[in-house]
Amino acid sequence: MGRGRKRGGRGGGGRGKQAKPDEYRTDLIEKSDMKNERFFAYYKAQKIVPQEEWEDFLEALRTPLPTTFRVAGSRQIAKSLNQTIKDVHVPLLSDVTFEDQKLPPPVQLPWYPDGLAWQFNISKKVLRKSPEFKKFHSFLVFETEVGNISRQEAVSMLPPLFLEVEPHHTVMDMCAAPGSKTAQLLEALHAQDTLTSTSIPSGLLVANDSDYKRTHLLIHQSARLPSPAFMVTNLDASNYPSIRLPAPSGASRKDQLLFDRILCDVPCSGDGTLRKNIGIWKHWQPNDGNGLHGLQLRILQRAMKMLKSDGRIVYSTCSINPVENEAVIAAALESNPEYHLVDVSSNLPELKRRPGMTSWRPTADKSISSTYDTYEAFIAANPQAAVSTKLTSGHWPPSNVHELNLERCMRIYPHLQDSGGFFVAVLERKSTELKTPAQARERKRMAENVEPLEPGTKKPRLESEPESSSIPVDLTTDIVDQPATDEGGGGGANGSGNGSGNGSFKEMPYTFLSPLDPTLLSCISRLRLTPEFPSSNVLVRNPEGDVVRSMYLTNDLIKQIILANDFTKIRLTAAGTKVFTKQEGGKGMEAQYRILGEGLPVVLPYTTSIITGKMSVLRHLVMSHYPLCTSFEESFRPVLDSLDLGCHIFRFPPGELDGASLTHDLLVPIWKSGVSVSLMVDKKAKNALSLRVFGVEVPPSMRDRKTNADGDKVALGGELVTTVELEGEAEAEVEMKGDETMLVDVEVSPEPERVVVQAL
């Protein structure tokens, strides 16, 4: 999908000067100025919509895009939170008027599964000045910060749904940044998460982007949905290297990891995003997609080499140009005959869509008059173009176009369901025998016979069980197995350009700890974890394997990948999820580790001690900063007094208090000091919790305090310094870093046996 840069496309592919930010603001352009005669002429000639729908199509393009969001589907709070939106927020917004006009309340997207996606069409002015919508907006912002809600364009939600990911699948997102679709894939990978069962799926998700800085945006986004089955790489998607797995017992050759599901949401011109990137009206040219076609095809062809038999690929763009869509699919099918388009017309039956095109006419330049029905006609009129790399036969429909079932592709138009423009194609690989070396060489030759971008074109940015996830690497297997160089990014047509991202690769290596590591054993003991905790999958990020500050946890498959591959070759920027972090003690005090909020869902099945509290305790923790143990209600004080200094997990079951309601179990990490306790979540997560449960934000006086209830200093930048007091010893300071991640919300379930402390 497009990535708003110059023309709104992922990487843009544009020329000329960089567009100014104001060019995309919908409040700085009149509807009468939203026109581009070349755009009108080109797409009328392509007949992308029936003539009788043309004016409706244009009117939709000139209308601001509604705001859409979805409730995170794999989070156990999803159904409860969705019900809160329906029962609490929608009724409050149903009779709101602003400047004598009644405002429409949020509505559910009819095609999204379980009604977990919403849309509302309200201006920024209303959000700022209407008290009701302002409160709803705050609710969305805070829930987004903690990962319970994803603010995402409606059409962007489609590709992961058609990919149909399951927890055992090996999944690749080839052009992943900024990460909204990646989050959906993670949710699907964790669809079976519950309170009492493991949060470690056997599959994995590899999220890749060629821009190094954007991979860190991916990492930040994924922290809202932490997973030990997640890894991020920084590579050219069109030349992605093979990922190795350890050799089977008795074999001398390592296996190659193949994928069950691959998402190719490729760089594109982005002209389907006109409703939000209105600068496209001014800059759009009819040949914008020509230079991107080759890059898009190479990315898709590389994905085809990495997919298992019976696996599935979803190819998508936010462009409506057939040169970037059907032409790419047709060329890929021609060179990979074991693939076919899947008929998904019965999937998401409420989604309005149009079939893929079987006829289109590329334009040779900016002139609409220079279109040709066939490549042969183009060459006949322009003999010099036969040796040019600007246009190839793959830009035109092939002679057997009607045998490829291109009508199974899906086109989403703005006027159909008030959305952006989008294209989706679902491909599957038929079960076939391993091809012969001659077939492999021919396939490789056809894949490499893709011309680069035209000179001067700006290079766009890219974006099951382990034993069944691989095949033996053999000379008959058509793979790419070479290290990514600093020049080998996804930006250039020939793999050149800024492929290693903006800057050199500067990541620390991954070192797995021994299960008998003294520090790890001490951590597990202090945190009261069961022997079943997968301690052999705990890693640190330094070459020596020293436990400095943080420990991470991966699943078995990612551990195999890290052990079998040079992390610099696959440019691994993140793997697993952070579970423990160190708390330095003062003089004479031993350092301890605590469970991070982002690691709590993973560690929870292995805990043996959970403290249960009432709604009144939760309110006191949320509304107070580091309250004294003596400030809690008398019935709960003995529970606090019985706790050792350090990290604990509190559980709050469903309940009501003074009009506030908690509809699901809530688990949070806390830190017990000598005389006070700390709710170890950051202020955004605390605000989200307060709004959701108690209907109010945390008071401003509590939000930015510089001292806690014990009088200890709170450091700037989200760090706090609290005091750990030991009997008979002087006070000592210990540094504690607030989490940037979420609480753990779980469905109501039977009381787990591991709860050993119960408040009265």
C-alpha positions in Angstrom: 0.0 0.0 0.0 1.1 3.6 -0.6 3.1 5.3 2.0 2.4 9.0 2.0 5.6 10.6 0.8 5.4 12.6 -2.4 2.3 11.4 -4.1 0.9 9.5 -1.3 2.4 6.2 -2.5 4.6 3.9 -0.5 7.8 5.5 -1.6 5.9 7.6 -4.2 8.1 6.8 -7.2 7.8 10.4 -8.1 10.1 13.0 -9.6 10.7 16.7 -9.1 10.7 18.7 -5.9 9.5 17.3 -2.6 5.9 18.1 -1.8 5.3 20.4 1.1 3.3 19.0 4.0 0.5 21.5 3.5 -0.1 20.1 0.0 -1.9 17.2 1.6 -4.1 19.1 4.1 -7.7 18.8 3.1 -8.6 22.1 4.7 -6.3 24.0 2.4 -7.9 23.2 -1.0 -11.4 23.8 -2.3 -13.4 21.0 -3.8 -13.5 22.9 -7.1 -9.7 22.6 -7.3 -9.7 18.8 -6.9 -9.2 18.0 -10.5 -6.6 16.6 -12.9 -7.7 16.3 -16.5 -5.0 13.7 -17.2 -6.3 11.6 -14.3 -9.8 11.9 -15.7 -8.9 11.0 -19.2 -6.5 8.1 -18.3 -9.0 6.3 -16.0 -12.0 7.0 -18.3 -10.0 5.3 -21.1 -9.2 2.3 -18.8 -13.0 2.0 -18.0 -12.2 1.3 -14.4 -15.9 2.0 -13.4 -19.0 2.0 -15.6 -19.8 5.4 -17.2 -22.9 5.8 -15.1 -20.8 5.6 -11.9 -18.1 8.0 -13.0 -19.5 11.1 -11.3 -20.2 9.2 -8.1 -16.6 7.9 -8.2 -15.2 11.5 -8.6 -17.5 12.9 -6.0 -16.3 10.3 -3.5 -12.7 11.1 -4.3 -13.3 14.8 -3.5 -14.9 14.0 -0.1 -12.7 13.7 3.0 -12.0 10.2 4.2 -13.9 9.0 7.3 -12.0 8.1 10.4 -11.8 4.3 10.9 -10.5 2.2 13.7 -10.6 -1.4 14.8 -10.6 -3.1 18.2 -7.5 -5.4 18.4 -8.9 -8.8 17.7 -6.6 -11.1 19.6 -6.6 -9.1 22.8 -8.9 -10.7 25.3 -10.4 -7.4 26.1 -11.6 -6.9 22.4 -15.2 -8.1 22.9 -15.6 -6.3 26.1 -14.2 -3.1 24.8 -16.3 -3.3 21.6 -19.4 -3.8 23.8 -18.4 -0.7 25.7 -18.2 1.3 22.5 -21.7 0.0 21.5 -23.4 0.4 24.9 -21.7 3.5 26.3 -20.1 5.7 23.7 -22.5 5.3 20.7 -25.6 6.2 22.8 -23.9 9.2 24.1 -22.9 10.3 20.6 -26.3 9.5 19.0 -28.0 12.8 19.7 -25.1 15.3 19.6 -25.6 18.5 17.7 -22.9 21.0 16.7 -23.7 24.4 15.3 -27.3 23.4 14.9 -26.5 20.2 12.9 -27.0 16.7 14.2 -23.8 14.7 14.0 -23.7 11.0 13.0 -22.5 8.6 15.7 -19.8 5.9 15.0 -21.0 2.9 13.0 -19.6 -0.5 12.6 -18.0 -1.5 9.3 -20.5 -4.2 8.0 -17.9 -6.4 6.4 -15.3 -6.6 9.3 -15.5 -9.9 11.3 -17.3 -9.7 14.6 -18.1 -6.0 14.1 -14.7 -5.1 15.6 -14.1 -2.2 13.1 -15.8 1.2 13.3 -16.1 4.4 11.2 -17.2 7.9 12.0 -17.2 11.0 9.8 -16.5 14.0 12.0 -14.4 17.1 11.2 -11.4 18.1 13.3 -13.3 21.2 14.4 -16.0 19.0 16.0 -13.4 16.8 17.7 -11.8 19.9 19.3 -15.0 21.7 20.3 -17.7 19.1 20.9 -17.4 17.8 24.6 -19.0 14.5 23.7 -16.8 13.8 20.7 -13.7 15.2 22.4 -14.1 12.7 25.2 -14.6 9.9 22.7 -11.5 11.0 20.8 -9.5 10.9 24.1 -10.8 7.4 24.7 -9.6 6.3 21.2 -6.2 8.0 21.7 -5.5 6.3 25.1 -6.7 2.9 24.0 -4.6 3.2 20.9 -1.5 4.0 23.0 -1.9 0.8 24.9 -2.7 -1.4 21.9 -6.4 -2.1 22.4 -7.4 -0.1 19.4 -5.7 0.4 16.0 -6.6 3.6 14.1 -6.3 2.3 10.6 -7.8 3.0 7.2 -10.6 0.6 6.3 -9.1 -0.8 3.1 -5.8 -1.3 4.9 -7.5 -3.9 7.1 -8.3 -6.1 4.1 -5.0 -7.9 3.2 -4.5 -9.6 6.6 -8.1 -10.8 6.6 -7.6 -12.5 3.2 -4.3 -14.0 4.3 -6.1 -16.1 6.9 -3.2 -16.5 9.3 -3.4 -19.2 12.0 -1.2 -19.6 15.1 1.0 -22.4 13.6 1.8 -20.5 10.4 5.1 -19.1 9.4 4.3 -15.6 8.1 6.2 -12.9 6.2 5.3 -9.3 5.8 7.7 -8.2 3.1 7.1 -4.4 3.2 5.8 -4.0 6.7 6.3 -0.4 7.9 4.6 1.5 9.5 3.0 -1.7 10.9 -0.8 -1.5 11.0 -1.2 -4.7 8.9 1.7 -6.3 10.8 -0.3 -5.7 14.0 -3.3 -7.5 12.5 -1.1 -10.4 11.5 0.3 -10.6 15.1 -3.3 -10.6 16.4 -4.1 -13.6 14.2 -1.0 -15.4 15.3 -2.1 -15.0 18.9 -5.8 -15.7 18.2 -5.9 -18.6 20.7 -4.4 -16.6 23.7 -6.3 -17.1 26.9 -5.5 -16.4 30.6 -4.5 -20.0 31.4 -2.9 -21.2 28.2 0.4 -20.3 26.7 0.9 -17.1 24.8 3.7 -18.6 22.7 2.5 -19.7 19.2 4.5 -22.3 17.3 4.5 -20.2 14.2 6.2 -16.8 13.6 5.9 -13.5 11.9 8.8 -11.9 10.1 8.2 -8.2 9.5 10.6 -6.7 7.0 11.3 -3.2 5.7 14.2 -1.8 3.7 14.3 1.5 5.6 16.3 1.0 8.8 14.6 3.9 10.6 11.2 2.6 9.7 12.0 -0.9 11.1 12.3 0.8 14.5 8.8 2.3 13.9 7.7 -1.3 13.4 9.3 -2.3 16.6 7.6 0.5 18.5 4.2 -0.4 17.0 4.6 -4.1 17.8 5.5 -3.3 21.4 1.7 -2.7 21.8 1.2 -6.4 20.8 4.3 -8.1 22.2 5.0 -11.6 20.9 7.8 -14.1 21.3 7.0 -15.2 17.8 7.9 -11.9 16.1 11.1 -10.7 14.4 12.0 -7.7 12.3 14.5 -7.6 9.5 15.9 -4.7 7.4 16.4 -6.0 3.9 15.5 -5.4 0.2 12.2 -7.3 -0.2 12.9 -8.0 -3.9 16.2 -9.7 -3.1 15.4 -11.2 0.3 18.0 -13.8 1.3 17.1 -17.4 2.4 16.6 -17.9 6.1 18.3 -21.0 7.3 17.2 -23.6 9.9 19.5 -26.0 11.7 20.3 -29.1 9.6 18.2 -32.2 10.5 19.8 -34.9 12.5 22.4 -36.7 10.3 22.2 -34.1 7.5 25.1 -31.9 6.5 23.1 -29.2 4.8 20.9 -26.7 6.6 17.2 -26.3 5.8 15.6 -23.3 4.2 12.7 -21.7 6.0 9.6 -21.5 3.7 6.5 -19.6 4.6 2.8 -20.5 4.9 1.6 -17.0 4.4 3.3 -13.9 2.8 1.9 -10.4 2.6 3.2 -8.3 -0.3 1.8 -4.8 0.4 4.1 -3.3 -2.1 5.4 0.3 -2.9 3.0 2.0 -5.2 2.0 5.4 -6.7 -0.8 5.6 -4.1 -3.4 7.3 -6.3 -6.1 5.4 -4.4 -5.4 7.7 -1.4 -6.6 10.9 -3.1 -9.1 11.4 -0.3 -6.4 11.9 2.3 -3.4 12.8 0.2 -5.0 15.6 -1.9 -1.6 16.7 -3.2 -2.0 13.9 -5.7 -4.6 16.0 -7.6 -1.8 18.4 -8.5 1.1 16.0 -9.1 -0.5 12.9 -10.6 0.8 11.8 -14.0 -0.5 8.9 -16.2 2.9 7.2 -16.3 3.4 7.2 -12.5 3.0 3.5 -12.2 5.2 2.5 -15.1 8.5 2.7 -13.2 7.1 1.0 -10.1 5.8 -2.1 -12.1 9.3 -3.8 -12.2 9.9 -3.4 -8.5 6.5 -4.6 -7.6 6.9 -7.6 -9.8 10.3 -8.5 -8.4 9.0 -8.4 -4.8 6.0 -10.6 -5.7 8.3 -13.1 -7.6 10.7 -13.3 -4.6 7.7 -14.0 -2.3 6.7 -16.8 -4.7 10.1 -18.4 -4.3 9.8 -18.4 -0.5 6.2 -19.9 -0.2 5.4 -23.4 0.7 3.2 -25.6 -1.5 -0.4 -24.9 -0.7 0.7 -21.6 0.9 -1.0 -18.2 0.2 0.2 -14.8 -0.9 -1.8 -11.6 -0.7 -0.6 -8.9 -3.1 -2.0 -5.4 -2.4 -1.6 -1.7 -3.3 -3.4 1.5 -2.6 -3.3 2.3 -6.3 -6.1 1.9 -8.8 -3.7 1.8 -11.8 -3.9 -1.6 -13.6 -0.2 -1.3 -14.5 0.6 -1.7 -10.8 -2.0 -4.3 -10.2 -3.4 -6.7 -12.8 -0.3 -6.3 -15.0 2.0 -7.3 -12.1 -0.2 -10.3 -11.2 -0.4 -11.4 -14.9 3.4 -11.2 -15.3 4.0 -13.1 -12.1 1.6 -15.9 -13.0 3.2 -16.2 -16.5 6.6 -16.8 -14.9 5.3 -19.0 -12.0 2.8 -21.4 -13.5 2.4 -23.4 -10.3 0.5 -20.4 -8.9 -3.2 -19.5 -9.4 -5.5 -16.7 -8.3 -8.0 -17.7 -5.6 -11.7 -16.9 -5.9 -12.5 -15.2 -2.6 -15.7 -13.6 -3.8 -17.6 -15.3 -1.0 -15.2 -14.1 1.7 -16.4 -11.0 3.6 -19.8 -11.0 1.8 -20.7 -7.5 3.0 -17.6 -6.0 1.3 -18.5 -4.3 -1.9 -15.9 -4.9 -4.6 -15.4 -5.0 -8.3 -13.6 -7.8 -10.3 -10.1 -7.4 -11.6 -9.5 -5.9 -15.1 -8.6 -8.0 -18.1 -7.9 -5.1 -20.5 -5.9 -1.9 -20.0 -3.8 0.5 -22.0 -0.5 1.8 -20.5 0.6 5.2 -21.5 4.2 5.7 -22.7 4.7 9.2 -21.2 2.7 12.0 -19.6 0.5 12.4 -22.7 -2.8 10.5 -22.6 -2.7 10.2 -26.4 0.3 7.9 -26.3 -1.6 4.8 -25.3 -1.4 1.5 -27.2 -3.5 -1.6 -27.1 -0.5 -4.0 -27.3 3.2 -3.9 -26.7 3.8 -4.7 -30.3 1.8 -1.7 -31.4 3.9 0.4 -29.0 7.1 -0.8 -30.5 5.9 -0.4 -34.1 5.1 3.3 -33.3 8.3 3.7 -31.3 11.1 1.5 -32.7 13.7 3.1 -30.4 11.7 1.8 -27.4 12.6 -1.8 -28.2 16.0 -1.2 -26.4 14.6 1.0 -23.7 13.8 -0.1 -20.2 10.9 2.2 -19.5 8.1 -0.1 -20.8 8.2 -3.9 -21.3 5.7 -6.4 -22.6 4.7 -7.1 -19.0 3.1 -3.6 -18.8 0.4 -4.9 -21.2 -2.2 -7.7 -20.9 -0.6 -11.0 -22.1 -2.2 -12.8 -25.0 -3.6 -15.5 -22.7 -5.0 -12.9 -20.2 -8.4 -14.6 -20.1 -6.8 -17.9 -18.9 -5.4 -16.2 -15.8 -8.7 -15.5 -14.1 -7.7 -11.9 -13.3 -11.3 -11.2 -12.6 -10.6 -12.9 -9.2 -8.6 -9.9 -8.2 -10.5 -7.3 -6.1 -10.8 -3.6 -6.8 -12.2 -1.4 -4.0 -13.5 2.0 -5.1 -14.3 5.0 -2.8 -17.9 5.4 -3.9 -18.8 1.8 -3.1 -18.5 1.9 0.7 -17.1 5.3 1.5 -13.4 4.2 1.6 -10.1 4.7 -0.1 -9.2 3.0 -3.4 -7.5 -0.3 -3.1 -6.4 -3.5 -4.9 -6.1 -7.0 -3.5 -5.2 -10.3 -5.1 -5.0 -13.7 -3.4 -2.6 -16.3 -4.9 -1.9 -19.9 -3.8 0.8 -22.3 -4.8 -0.3 -25.6 -6.0 1.3 -28.8 -4.6 4.0 -29.7 -7.1 7.0 -31.9 -7.2 10.4 -30.2 -6.8 11.3 -28.8 -10.3 14.3 -29.9 -12.3 17.5 -27.8 -12.5 16.6 -26.8 -16.0 13.2 -25.5 -14.9 14.8 -23.7 -12.0 17.3 -22.0 -14.3 14.5 -21.0 -16.7 12.4 -19.6 -13.8 15.3 -17.6 -12.5 16.0 -16.2 -16.0 12.4 -15.1 -16.4 12.4 -13.5 -12.9 15.6 -11.6 -13.6 14.3 -10.4 -17.0 12.6 -7.4 -15.4 13.8 -4.0 -16.5 14.8 -1.4 -13.9 13.1 1.9 -13.3 13.4 4.5 -16.0 16.3 6.8 -15.5 15.5 9.7 -13.3 12.8 8.0 -11.4 13.0 8.5 -7.7 13.6 5.2 -5.9 10.8 4.3 -3.6 11.2 2.8 -0.1 10.2 -0.7 0.5 8.6 -1.6 3.1 2.8 -24.8 11.4 5.2 -26.5 13.2 8.9 -25.9 12.9 9.6 -29.3 11.3 7.1 -28.6 8.5 8.4 -25.1 7.9 11.4 -25.9 5.8 12.7 -27.8 2.8 16.2 -29.1 2.2 18.3 -26.5 0.3 19.2 -28.1 -3.1 20.6 -27.0 -6.4 17.2 -27.5 -7.9 15.6 -25.1 -5.5 15.3 -21.6 -6.9 16.4 -19.4 -4.1 18.3 -16.2 -3.5 21.0 -16.7 -1.0 23.4 -13.8 -0.7 24.1 -11.3 2.0 22.4 -7.9 1.7 24.9 -5.2 1.1 24.7 -1.6 2.2 23.7 -0.8 -1.4 21.1 -3.6 -1.6 18.0 -1.8 -0.6 14.5 -2.0 -1.8 14.5 1.4 -3.3 16.2 0.8 -6.6 15.0 -1.2 -9.5 18.2 -3.1 -9.6 18.5 -3.6 -5.9 20.7 -0.5 -5.6 19.9 2.6 -3.7 19.5 3.2 0.0 18.6 -0.4 0.7 20.1 -0.8 4.1 18.0 2.0 5.4 19.0 5.5 6.5 22.3 4.6 8.1 24.4 1.5 8.5 23.3 -1.5 10.4 24.2 -1.0 14.1 22.4 -3.7 16.0 23.7 -5.8 18.9 23.9 -9.5 18.5 21.5 -12.0 20.1 22.9 -14.4 22.7 20.9 -17.1 24.4 21.5 -17.7 28.1 22.1 -21.1 29.5 19.0 -22.3 31.5 21.5 -22.7 34.4 22.7 -19.1 34.2 22.8 -17.9 37.9 21.3 -14.6 37.1 18.4 -16.1 35.2 17.8 -18.7 37.9 17.7 -16.0 40.5 15.3 -14.0 38.4 13.0 -17.0 37.9 13.1 -17.8 41.6 12.4 -14.2 42.8 9.5 -13.8 40.4 8.1 -17.1 41.5 7.8 -18.7 38.1 7.1 -22.4 37.5 9.8 -24.9 36.3 7.9 -25.0 33.0 9.0 -21.5 32.1 11.0 -21.8 28.8 14.3 -20.5 30.3 16.3 -22.0 27.4 14.6 -19.4 25.1 15.8 -16.4 27.1 18.3 -14.1 25.3 20.2 -10.9 25.9 21.5 -8.4 23.4 25.3 -8.3 23.6 28.1 -10.5 22.2 29.3 -11.7 25.6 25.9 -13.0 26.8 26.1 -10.9 30.0 22.8 -10.0 31.6 23.1 -6.2 31.7 19.6 -4.9 32.0 17.0 -6.7 29.9 16.1 -10.2 29.0 14.0 -11.3 26.0 12.0 -14.4 25.3 11.5 -16.1 21.9 9.6 -19.2 20.8 11.5 -22.3 19.6 11.3 -21.5 15.9 12.9 -18.0 16.3 15.6 -19.5 18.5 16.4 -21.9 15.7 16.6 -19.1 13.2 18.9 -17.0 15.4 21.2 -19.9 16.0 21.4 -20.9 12.3 21.9 -17.4 10.7 24.4 -14.6 10.9 22.2 -11.8 12.3 24.0 -9.2 10.2 23.3 -11.1 7.0 19.5 -11.1 7.7 19.9 -7.7 9.3 17.9 -8.7 12.3 16.7 -5.6 14.2 14.4 -7.2 16.7 13.4 -10.7 17.9 11.0 -11.9 20.6 9.6 -9.7 23.4 11.3 -8.1 26.4 10.1 -9.9 29.5 12.4 -8.9 32.4 14.3 -5.7 33.2 16.8 -5.0 36.0 16.2 -2.8 39.0 19.5 -1.6 40.4 19.7 -1.4 44.2 21.5 1.1 46.3 24.5 0.4 48.6 24.5 -3.1 50.0 21.3 -4.0 48.1 21.1 -6.8 45.6 19.6 -5.9 42.2 16.3 -7.5 41.3 14.4 -8.0 38.1 10.8 -7.2 37.4 8.3 -8.4 34.8 7.7 -5.8 32.2 4.1 -4.9 31.2 4.9 -6.0 27.6 6.2 -9.3 28.8 3.4 -10.0 31.3 1.1 -11.8 28.8 3.9 -14.3 28.0 5.0 -14.8 31.5 1.5 -15.1 33.0 1.0 -18.8 32.4 4.1 -19.6 34.4 3.3 -17.4 37.5 2.6 -19.0 40.8 1.6 -15.9 42.8 -1.1 -13.5 41.8 -2.6 -11.0 44.3 -6.3 -10.3 44.0 -7.7 -6.9 44.8 -11.0 -5.1 44.7 -12.2 -2.2 42.5 -11.4 0.2 45.4 -7.8 -0.9 45.4 -7.5 -0.5 41.6 -9.0 3.0 41.9 -6.5 4.0 44.5 -3.6 2.7 42.5 -4.8 4.5 39.3 -5.7 7.8 41.0 -2.7 8.0 43.3 1.1 8.2 42.6 2.9 5.5 44.6 0.4 5.4 47.5 1.6 4.4 50.9 0.7 0.9 52.1 -1.1 2.5 55.0 -3.3 4.6 52.7 -5.2 1.5 51.5 -8.4 0.2 53.1 -7.7 -1.7 56.2 -8.8 -5.1 54.8 -6.1 -4.9 52.2 -3.2 -3.7 54.3 -2.2 -7.2 55.6 -1.9 -8.4 52.0 0.5 -5.6 51.2 2.4 -6.2 54.4 2.9 -9.9 53.5 4.6 -9.1 50.2 8.3 -9.2 49.8 10.0 -6.2 48.3 10.0 -6.4 44.5 7.8 -7.2 41.6 4.3 -8.7 42.0 1.2 -9.2 39.8 -2.2 -7.9 40.9 -5.4 -9.2 39.5 -8.7 -7.3 39.6 -11.8 -9.4 38.8 -15.0 -7.9 37.2 -16.8 -5.6 39.5 -18.6 -2.3 40.1 -17.8 0.7 42.3 -19.7 4.0 42.5 -21.0 3.7 38.9 -17.6 2.5 37.5 -17.6 -1.0 36.0 -14.9 -3.5 35.2 -16.3 -6.1 32.9 -13.2 -8.4 32.5 -10.3 -9.6 34.6 -7.4 -7.1 34.7 -3.8 -8.0 35.5 -1.1 -5.4 36.2 2.5 -5.5 37.4 3.3 -3.6 40.6 6.5 -2.8 42.5 6.4 -3.1 46.3 8.9 -0.9 48.2 9.3 -0.5 51.9 6.3 1.7 52.6 4.5 2.1 49.2 3.5 0.4 46.0 3.8 1.5 42.4 1.6 0.6 39.5 4.2 -0.2 36.8 2.5 1.3 33.8 3.2 4.6 32.1 0.9 7.5 32.3 -0.8 6.9 28.9 -1.7 3.3 29.9 -2.9 4.6 33.3 -5.1 7.2 31.6 -6.5 4.7 29.2 -7.4 2.4 32.1 -8.9 5.3 34.1 -11.1 6.4 31.2 -12.2 2.9 30.3 -13.1 1.8 33.9 -13.8 4.9 35.8 -14.9 7.3 33.0 -12.4 10.0 33.9 -8.8 10.8 33.2 -6.1 10.7 35.8 -6.1 14.1 37.5 -3.5 16.4 36.0 -2.0 16.9 39.5 -1.3 13.2 39.6 -0.1 12.9 36.0 3.2 14.8 36.2 4.3 14.7 39.8 8.0 14.8 40.5 7.8 12.9 43.8 5.9 9.8 44.9 3.9 9.1 48.1 7.1 8.2 49.9 8.7 11.5 48.9 11.0 9.9 46.4 12.1 11.6 43.2 10.5 10.8 39.9 13.0 11.2 37.1 12.1 12.9 33.8 11.5 11.0 30.6 9.3 8.4 32.1 11.8 7.1 34.7 11.2 7.2 38.4 13.3 6.8 41.4 11.7 5.1 44.3 12.9 4.1 47.7 13.3 0.5 48.8 13.5 0.3 52.6 14.8 -2.7 54.4 14.2 -3.2 58.1 17.1 -1.8 60.2 18.9 -0.4 57.2 19.2 3.1 55.7 17.0 4.0 52.7 18.5 3.2 49.4 17.4 4.5 46.0 16.6 2.2 43.1 16.0 3.3 39.6 12.8 2.0 37.9 11.9 2.7 34.3 8.2 2.9 33.5 6.8 0.6 30.9 5.8 2.0 27.5 3.4 -0.9 27.0 0.0 -2.1 28.0 -1.8 -3.7 30.9 -3.0 -7.3 30.5 -6.8 -7.6 30.1 -8.3 -11.1 30.1 -11.7 -12.6 29.7 -13.6 -13.6 32.8 -12.5 -17.2 33.5 -12.4 -19.6 36.4 -10.2 -18.6 39.3 -6.7 -19.9 38.4 -5.2 -22.3 40.9 -1.9 -20.3 41.0 -3.6 -17.4 42.9 -2.1 -17.8 46.4 -2.9 -14.5 48.0 -6.5 -13.4 48.3 -7.6 -10.0 49.6 -10.5 -10.1 52.1 
